[in-house]
């Protein structure tokens, strides 16, 4: 049952990453069902998987050009600069 869980985990995180998500939300149920983890262990492992996949996706897409305009990057860093203070404040207040 462990290899089935590993296959599902890798496949779903890969598909989530291809869609622009981190895949952290799908990992918790898989770890609970296939690896018999407790919730206290599965949540931090899921957070680590989410951060790792997000960093990997950022590294891959860092210098990619926009498909329609060679003067632009795929990632719009102006939007990132505008939204990051609100994300930091929201996580500081919300957590």
Secondary structure by P-SEA (a helix, b strand, c coil): caaaaaaaaaaaaaaaaaacccaaaaaaaaaaccccccaaaaaaaaaaaaaaaaaaaaaaacccccccccccccccaaaaaacaaaaaaaaaaac
